[in-house]
Amino acid sequence: MKKTFIGGILMFTGALISLAILITAALYVPQITAWRGSKLWYAIFGAEQFGNEAAQSLSLGFPFVLGVILFVLGLVVLILEYFKKE
């Protein structure tokens, strides 16, 4: 029961972080004038700067990846607890 609670908290925290960043980036996308690749992923991760070009990225790649890792880790804990035989 304790591991199930921990897995649920990890999964909820990861989902909250990732979804907050996705929503923030989606709201910021219309303001971007220059990008490379997908506008949404550019808003989250950004790209290398070329000369004096202004940075139009949110640069939230590390927290986004951390949120995804927490979500997956929590999901793995919950799946392992579900199939554990007592």
C-alpha positions, 0 to 999 in steps of 0.5 A: 500500500505504501509503494502504491501511494508513492507511485501515485504521488510520483505519477501525479507530480510528473503529470502536473509538471509536464502538463503545466509546461505543455499548456504554458508553451501552447499559450506562448507559441503564437508569439514566436516569430522565428523557430526551427522545427515544431513551434511547440517543441521549440518553445519548450526546448529552444535551439542554439543561438545564432549571432545576435538573434533574440531567444524566443524559447521558454527553455524549460527542457530540463523541467519537462524531461524531469516531469516525464521521468517522474511520470514514467517512474510512478507508472512503473511503481504502480504497475509493479505493485499491481502485478506483485503476488503476495 
